[in-house]
Amino acid sequence: MIRALRQAARDAASTALGVALVAALLFAVVGVWPPMVAVESGSMEPHMERGDLIVVSEPARFGGDGVAGVRTAHEAPAEHRTFGARGDVIVFSSPALPGTPIIHRAHFHVEAGENWYDEANPEYLPPGVDSCAELTDCPAPRSGFITKGDANARYDQVNGNSPIVTRDRIRSEARVRIPMLGHIRLTLAGE
């Protein structure tokens, strides 16, 4: 009995050590903690689904050449596709949804004071909006990104999900999708 308990303790310790080594290696490669996030909603479907696990990194970690290392959908060349569409997918915090990071695509960058209505895709604006004055945060009160979930009808900055995403609110950039593995994390977190 004692021998079996010792073996179980050794197995648990070696498993914990293996997990810690993999986590440390991932952190060394991607440069952010946590190195993986679970997708909590369907806002990025069909390219990311609820329960997918996403490996993330610092935005400029692998040579990104946009503002803050982020290539937006408007400026990325046609061949630069991440998760099925042009532009990088970023993980950021929003004061509108405290505690829950958002993982959405960066559509374009705006400078402080810029009238971004002229650059916006009319399909992603509310019906009947005809000018910058009718949009929240337009002209832009600060420099940052206009973002949108691939499955969402509107930009985050017009549907109340987030104000303009400044560099300091960007936590990481999505790199690799592992289907369904994030359900483990969501289940453990009670989500």
C-alpha positions as MATLAB code, in Angstrom:
seq = 'MIRALRQAARDAASTALGVALVAALLFAVVGVWPPMVAVESGSMEPHMERGDLIVVSEPARFGGDGVAGVRTAHEAPAEHRTFGARGDVIVFSSPALPGTPIIHRAHFHVEAGENWYDEANPEYLPPGVDSCAELTDCPAPRSGFITKGDANARYDQVNGNSPIVTRDRIRSEARVRIPMLGHIRLTLAGE';
ca = [
       0.000    0.000    0.000;
       2.776    2.441    0.950;
       4.701    1.493   -2.180;
       1.619    2.293   -4.319;
       1.184    5.671   -2.577;
       4.846    6.526   -3.140;
       4.539    5.577   -6.817;
       1.391    7.692   -7.182;
       3.160   10.649   -5.518;
       6.161   10.240   -7.853;
       3.846   10.043  -10.892;
       1.974   13.180   -9.798;
       5.229   15.048   -9.147;
       6.720   14.062  -12.519;
       3.489   15.063  -14.282;
       3.473   18.453  -12.490;
       7.145   18.942  -13.383;
       6.427   18.080  -17.036;
       3.541   20.561  -17.175;
       5.703   23.242  -15.516;
       8.516   22.642  -18.034;
       6.146   22.870  -21.003;
       4.636   26.083  -19.573;
       8.098   27.577  -19.001;
       9.165   26.655  -22.533;
       6.003   28.184  -24.019;
       6.551   31.356  -21.986;
      10.152   31.565  -23.225;
       8.992   31.231  -26.852;
       5.916   33.496  -26.832;
       6.948   36.048  -24.186;
       3.556   36.419  -22.441;
       1.769   34.809  -19.543;
      -0.501   32.950  -19.863;
       0.778   31.564  -23.169;
      -2.670   30.176  -24.048;
      -6.227   31.467  -23.727;
      -9.576   29.734  -24.096;
     -12.180   31.250  -26.407;
     -15.227   32.039  -24.266;
     -17.767   33.127  -26.902;
     -18.723   32.675  -30.537;
     -17.757   36.218  -31.581;
     -14.888   34.995  -33.788;
     -16.734   32.174  -35.553;
     -16.144   30.479  -37.896;
     -12.399   31.029  -37.446;
     -12.381   30.452  -33.678;
     -15.110   28.698  -31.749;
     -16.096   28.682  -28.091;
     -13.857   26.164  -26.362;
     -10.879   26.504  -28.692;
      -7.499   26.978  -27.045;
      -5.409   29.745  -28.618;
      -1.633   29.997  -28.284;
      -0.727   33.698  -27.993;
       2.455   35.784  -28.058;
       3.653   39.329  -27.645;
       2.391   41.209  -30.730;
       5.840   42.030  -32.144;
       7.424   38.754  -30.999;
       7.663   37.260  -34.480;
       8.401   40.377  -36.509;
       5.018   42.069  -36.844;
       5.427   45.296  -38.794;
       2.258   47.257  -38.003;
       1.638   49.731  -35.192;
       2.676   47.998  -31.938;
       3.536   44.940  -34.063;
      -0.107   44.515  -35.161;
      -1.082   44.331  -38.839;
      -4.642   45.537  -39.266;
      -7.173   44.198  -41.758;
      -6.978   47.514  -43.670;
      -3.193   47.557  -44.055;
      -2.253   43.871  -44.244;
      -1.356   42.588  -47.691;
      -3.885   40.156  -49.193;
      -1.580   37.214  -48.495;
      -1.336   38.077  -44.774;
      -4.246   36.077  -43.419;
      -4.601   35.016  -39.828;
      -7.422   32.763  -38.739;
      -9.118   32.946  -42.133;
      -9.096   36.699  -42.799;
      -6.803   39.701  -43.259;
      -5.332   41.351  -40.196;
      -4.077   40.174  -36.827;
      -6.264   38.877  -34.019;
      -5.390   40.506  -30.697;
      -6.278   39.788  -27.075;
      -7.081   42.966  -25.166;
      -8.768   44.217  -22.026;
     -11.814   46.461  -22.085;
     -13.151   48.686  -19.318;
     -16.613   47.904  -20.729;
     -16.126   44.196  -19.863;
     -13.766   44.146  -16.846;
     -12.024   40.888  -16.021;
     -12.713   39.204  -19.355;
     -10.161   39.686  -22.123;
     -11.541   40.061  -25.634;
     -10.047   38.242  -28.624;
     -11.004   40.119  -31.828;
      -9.479   41.225  -35.117;
      -7.751   44.625  -35.435;
      -9.460   46.323  -38.392;
      -7.618   49.641  -38.540;
      -5.528   52.054  -36.488;
      -6.595   55.612  -35.678;
      -4.623   58.567  -34.377;
      -5.868   60.819  -31.570;
      -8.274   63.379  -33.052;
      -8.856   61.383  -36.255;
     -12.293   61.220  -37.869;
     -12.381   57.440  -38.273;
     -15.897   57.375  -39.749;
     -14.320   57.999  -43.169;
     -12.104   54.913  -42.836;
     -14.795   52.616  -41.384;
     -16.573   49.998  -43.434;
     -20.237   51.157  -43.553;
     -21.375   47.520  -43.182;
     -19.961   47.478  -39.643;
     -21.667   50.713  -38.537;
     -25.218   51.048  -37.233;
     -27.842   51.825  -39.893;
     -28.448   55.508  -40.437;
     -25.085   56.690  -39.068;
     -23.908   59.356  -41.492;
     -21.050   61.117  -39.694;
     -18.327   60.932  -37.103;
     -20.443   62.960  -34.670;
     -22.926   60.082  -34.450;
     -20.277   57.573  -33.269;
     -18.870   57.049  -29.789;
     -15.167   57.950  -29.618;
     -15.230   59.810  -32.936;
     -13.134   61.772  -33.495;
     -10.766   59.403  -31.719;
      -9.972   60.637  -28.191;
      -6.722   58.616  -28.247;
      -4.610   56.622  -30.678;
      -5.470   52.941  -30.942;
      -7.248   50.190  -32.832;
     -10.788   49.749  -34.096;
     -11.640   46.072  -33.557;
     -14.408   43.613  -34.399;
     -15.234   39.974  -33.796;
     -15.481   38.117  -37.117;
     -19.028   36.946  -36.276;
     -20.167   40.322  -34.923;
     -22.143   42.714  -37.100;
     -20.570   45.913  -35.684;
     -17.202   47.273  -34.613;
     -16.554   46.897  -30.879;
     -16.315   50.666  -30.656;
     -19.931   51.142  -31.802;
     -21.610   48.185  -30.073;
     -20.347   49.003  -26.568;
     -17.807   46.181  -26.215;
     -14.780   48.456  -25.993;
     -13.504   51.977  -26.446;
     -10.625   52.416  -28.899;
      -8.009   49.779  -28.027;
      -4.807   51.519  -26.962;
      -1.411   49.776  -27.008;
      -1.341   49.448  -23.230;
      -4.566   47.396  -23.284;
      -3.236   44.829  -25.783;
      -2.190   41.716  -23.876;
      -1.145   39.469  -26.739;
      -1.691   38.358  -30.313;
      -3.319   35.064  -31.357;
      -0.990   32.638  -33.139;
      -2.290   29.057  -33.179;
      -5.755   27.535  -32.687;
      -6.162   24.166  -30.979;
      -9.800   23.128  -31.460;
     -11.897   22.224  -28.399;
      -8.998   21.927  -25.918;
     -10.074   25.149  -24.197;
     -13.228   23.426  -22.926;
     -11.072   21.967  -20.139;
     -10.118   25.429  -18.926;
     -13.687   26.737  -19.302;
     -15.061   23.786  -17.331;
     -12.498   24.245  -14.537;
     -13.361   27.952  -14.388;
     -17.083   27.118  -14.232;
     -17.914   28.877  -17.520;
];
